[in-house]
Amino acid sequence: MYSAELEKRLLDRLELATRGLESLQLRCVEESWRSTSKEEHEYFAYGVARRVSVMRSALGNVFSLFPVDAKVPIPRDDLVDAQINLHAFVINVSGVFDNFAWAYLSRHNLNDMFPNARRIGMFRRDFQAVLPNVLVEYLNSQRIQDWYKPYLTYYRDALAHRIPLYIPPAHWTKEQSGRFQELDQKIHAAIQAHDFDKAEAMRNEQDTLGTPCDSFYHTFLGDGSKRGVVLHPQMIADSLTVIEFGNLFFDNWLRPLQKTGSLA
């Protein structure tokens, strides 16, 4: 798990992210009130604001269910709940950017330029042709590209279409792993014998083995086993990125279009 210094830093950043998400949510609601169309209002009030609200709740829930100072494996039910919140968090991080794109499309009357909904998205190059330069520069900065392509796209697509994100129950030593596998076999035998009390007792022993696993995965096949992401710092980083982009968007989205060109 984390050092005492990192635990403190994570909790400080959690407070910062929580306040920032709440502020962005309120800004979305305020912008929805000023919206010039029902579509803008819909995407700000019921799109971005709702997604940011879910992100804020999910972030707090994960930190509560899986404390950064945990020293023993997280109880099974709490770990499952943490995964549920992680799923909600990641899918809404991705969706926020699409909601911003649709609101921008409505404000600048660009619907006719994008009859194919698949071409609408903040990270689509053809869509960026109609965005203010400051947003394009931000979206294509090395830092954001390194976050979006190998991380957000990879895990969002896995969550939506392949294997859902998974937090392993624990880190084990070689001996602990062997004992876990041994208990697993005995649990299956007990279940087949309808000795459910014995199976539950052995599951409880399994739950005491090892130390908390602070990373999440989506698959253990191929390169998936090497692509674990450290849970708490990543959720903080994702939150701060959404806050940063959201405020940059609102500071610039009403500017006259700075770019033109063929989108064929």
N, C-alpha and C positions, 0 to 999 in steps of 0.2 A: 504494500500500500504506500501511502505518502509519508514524507517526513513531516515533523511538527511544523516546520517553516512553511512547507507547501500546503499543509492543511489550513493554516491561517490565511494564506494567500487565496486559496480557493474559496474560503468562506467570505473573505472580503470582496472577491470578484462576484460571488453569488449575489451579494447585496447590491453591488453595482449593476449587475445584469437584470436583477429583478426590478429595480427602480427604473432602469432604462426601458425595459419592455412595457412596464406600466405607462410610462410617459409616451412611448410610441403608440400604444393602444389609444390613449386619450387624444393624441394628435390625429390619428386616423379618424376617430369619431368626429372631431372638430372639422376636419377636411370634408367628411361626408355631409355635414350640415351645410357647407358652402358649395357643395357639388352642383354643377349645372345640368346634370342628367341623372335619371334613375340608375343608369348603369354604373356611373361613378360612385354614387351613394352605395349601391349594392356591393361593389368590390372593396370599398373602404370600410364600411360599417360591418358587413357580414362576411367579407373575405379577409382582408389583412387584419382588422381589429380582432376578429374571432380567432384567427390563427395565432396571433401574438398572445392572446389570452390563454389559449391552450398551451402554447410554449411556456409561458410563465408558470402556469400551474404544474405542468409536467416537470419542469426544471426543479421547482421546489419539492415536488413529490419524490423525485429520484434522490435528491440530497437527503431527504428525510428517511426514505426507505433503506437507502444504502449510504450511511453516514461516512464522511471522508476519514473519520478516525476509527472505523471498524477494525477490529483485530481478529475476530472470529468470523467464519462464513455466515453470510446473510441467510436468515430463515427462508425456506423454500417459497412460502406464500409471498413474502416480501420481495423476493427476487423476481418472481413472476410479475408482481405488480410494478416493479421497477422497469421490467422489460416492456410492459404495456405502455407505460409512460414514455419510455424511450422511443417506441414506435410512433406514438402520437407526436412526439417532439420532432423527430426527423422528417416525417411526411409533411408537417406544417412549415418547417424551415424551407423546404423546397417549394411549397405552394405559395408562400408569401411573395416570392419574386414573380410568379405568374399573375397573381392578383394585381400587383403593381403595374405589370405590363398591360393588362386588360383595362385598368383605369386610365392609363396614359393614352391608350388607343381611343377610348371614348372621348376623353377631353379634347384631343386634337383631330377628331373626326377622320380617323385613319382606317376605319373598318373596311372600306372598299379596296384599300391597298393590300389587305391581308384576308382574302376570302377563305384561305386555308388556315384553320385554327392551329395546325401543327407548326406554323411559322411564327406564332406569337409567343414571345418569351424573352426575358431580359438578356439571356445568354446566347440568343440566336443572332448571328451576324447580320442577317438581312433585316431583322427588327431593329438592331442597333443603328441602322442607317438613318432612322428617324428620331433618335434620341439626342438630347443635348450632349455636347462633347464631354462635359465633366462626368456624366454618368457612364459614357462609353469608356473613358480612360480608367475610371474606377473598376468597372466590370472586367476589363482586360488587363488590369495590373497583375504582375506576377504573383503577388500574394493571394489575390482572389482567385486567379486561375488555378493556383496550386491547391486551394481549398475546394473549389467547385468541381473540377474534373476528377481527380483521383479519390476524393472523399465523398462529397455530397451526391454527385451523380451515381457513383458506384454503390453506395449504401442505400440511397433512395430507390434505385432500380431493383436492388436485391430485395428490399422490403416489399415493394409493390408487386414484383413479378417472379421472384425466385425463392430464396430462403430468408425468413424473417430474422431480424437482428436478435442476437442471443448473448446473454451474459452467463458465462460458465459458473457453476456453483462454487468453485474454489480453485486455488493453486495447490498442488500436492507435491510432496517429495516422492521419490521413486517408491519408497515403502508405503506411503499413504495411498498412492495410486494403486498399488497392488492390493492393498486391503480394501479399497473402494470396489475394485473389480471383483474381488472375492465375495464381498457382501452382495454385490449385484447378482451374482449367480445364485447365491443362497436366497435372495429375495424372490427371484423368479421361481425357484423350487418351492418356497413357502406359499407363494400365490397359487401355484398349480395344486398344492396340497390343501388349499383353502384355509391355510393358517395365517390369516391376515394380521393378527396381533403380532406374531413373530416377524412378519414382513415389515410391519410398521416400526417395530423396535430396531430392526437392522437399518431401516431408512434413517431413523434418528441417530444411529451411530455414524452413518455416512455423513450426516449433516455436521458432525463435530470435526471431521477430518480437514486438515489444510488451513489455508488463510484466504481471505476474500480475494476474488479475481476482479480487479478494477478495470478490465477491458471488455469490449464487446466485439463480436464477430458476426458474420452471416453464414459462413460455410467453413468447413475444415478440409475441403477438397481443393486440389490445385494450389493456387497461390493464396487462397482464402485463409489458410492456417497462419500465414505470415502477415495478415493485414488486420490484426487486432487494433482497436482504437481505444485509448485510455478514456474512460467514461466521463468523469467529472470535468476535467479540463476541456474536453471536446465540446460538451454541452455549453460550457461557459463561452468558449470561442465562437460557437455557432450563434449564440444569443447576441453577443457583442457585434458580430458581423451583420446580423439582421438589423440591429439598432442603428449601426453606423450607416448602412445603405438606406434604411428607411428615412432617416433624417436628411441624408443627402438628396434623396429622391424628392422629398417634400420641399426642400430648399430650391429645387431646380425644375420641377416638373411643369411649371406654368410658363417657362421660357418659350419664346417663338422657336419653331423648328430651325435648327442650324444646319441640317444636312438634307440634301435631296439626291435623287438618283434612281436608277432602275432597280427594282426589287425582283425582277424576273429570275 
